[in-house]
Amino acid sequence: MEAKLLEWCRRLIAIPSVTTNGTRAVAEFCAAQMLAPSGIGARLIPSTLHGADNVNLVAIIVGRDQSVMPLVFNTHLDTVPPGDPALWTACGGEPMRPRIDGDRIYGLGAADTKLDFAAKVAALAGRRPRRTVYLIGTFGEERGLLGAKELAAGNLLPARALAFIGEPSGLSIVTAHKGLIVFELSIGFEPLPHRGGGARRAVYKGRSAHSSTPHLGHNAIKAALAAMGADSGVEVHALSGGDAVNKVAAHCEIVVSAGGGVPAGAALEEHRGAPFSYRLPHAALRALGEFIDALERFAQSSGPPEEDYSAPTLTCNPGVVQSSERALTLAFELRPPPSLSLDLVRAGVAAVVRDIGSKFAALKFNLREMRASPGYRAALDSEVVTLAMAAQARAGLAVAHSVKTGCTEAGVYASAGLAPVVFGPGPFAGNIHAPNEYNLLSEVEGAVRFYVELLEL
């Protein structure tokens, strides 16, 4: 790999851009250190809704032929939280310290999706493309496609442009992806008095994975609730688990009375926090466990068969749980295939809440929708797919297309009148949103060749 491109890859991984902290630092690096030396000027546009640390990068490279449709090169620059640093063994416990091992480069954001941006800049450097290119680096993709939604709402991108949305696809052209809808369920109750004595932490360990492929992980929240539902003798003071709704929860812990029972399958640790004056009703914990079970049954039976998607086509993930003195709160998401409307998912989730609520009349259930994003499907004979496959062939890549279980910014841009496909270097399943995320240097180089060829078509 060319030394400059490899250095960009290292630097991009090393700059923290966890989605809740913003993308200003990484966008400033991209503008000043990657684009400006090639004579490409970039605007950094602060979010009008989510604070000045969240910025969209926009650069316009004027093409030679104004008679053809322009291109949008879009990559999100934010990442999910890394989770437990100790699990990042390939990086020595430091998720933002890039490490190369053969063809692999490890680090948070390596595949999702910082190195795709590096490939796009490498392709553009020193070239005047045939088509005008809008190079975009967005914020907030990992918490609701926020940056893309602001760009679409601001009409900053040309209608009907051919959009290439960076996501790890193994260099395949992704022509469809699922939608996404995120909810928060609150179960309210009157707390019970603490019977006295100390407390211990019962810790459950799972395995993280991207929430679009929950079968590849092991959800610690579900394990903890299943253990508590089977043992009503456990006195619980607090419950917390998960660090992002779009990750399978790898950690969940329960604070239990030292003199009471212990949930099965947990590792016990000392509780070092302040003492509790209350305990949580077992009915609330059981209700939450039954809700998750019913939600999964709804998902497994409600997604219609759809081309290229394996059953169940509607998937769900209970991502984050937290307790307070008077409520349990669960953030969860569902991902419907392109043909299943978000409204049908909304209706199904509401019915599950009503059914569980009728069984636990003493509890107060409140369901709130947090965000929603559409799925999309591109026709295989469309201009953008035809162009993408031609670039694959010219770049010496396998001419291949696929569908994606995740949700991307492509759905936002399709709804805004653009014609998108998804493409990028790196493996997706079992890799992103998990410790030891990596990309393949050979695929980053393949992406550069793809974008170079695309710039000439």
ZINORDA-V843854 format. One record per helix or strand of 2 or more residues. SS is the DSSP state (H for helix, E for strand). FROM is the first residue (numbers start at 1). LEN is the number of residues. If there is no record, write none. Layout:
SS,FROM,LEN / SS,FROM,LEN
This chain:
H,3,12 / H,24,15 / E,43,4 / E,55,7 / E,71,6 / H,85,3 / H,89,3 / E,99,3 / E,104,3 / H,110,15 / E,133,6 / H,141,3 / H,146,8 / E,162,5 / E,173,5 / E,180,9 / E,192,2 / E,199,7 / H,211,6 / H,220,10 / E,236,6 / E,251,7 / E,267,4 / E,278,2 / H,282,21 / E,315,9 / E,327,9 / H,342,18 / E,364,10 / E,376,2 / H,383,12 / E,401,4 / H,410,6 / E,419,5 / E,438,3 / H,441,14
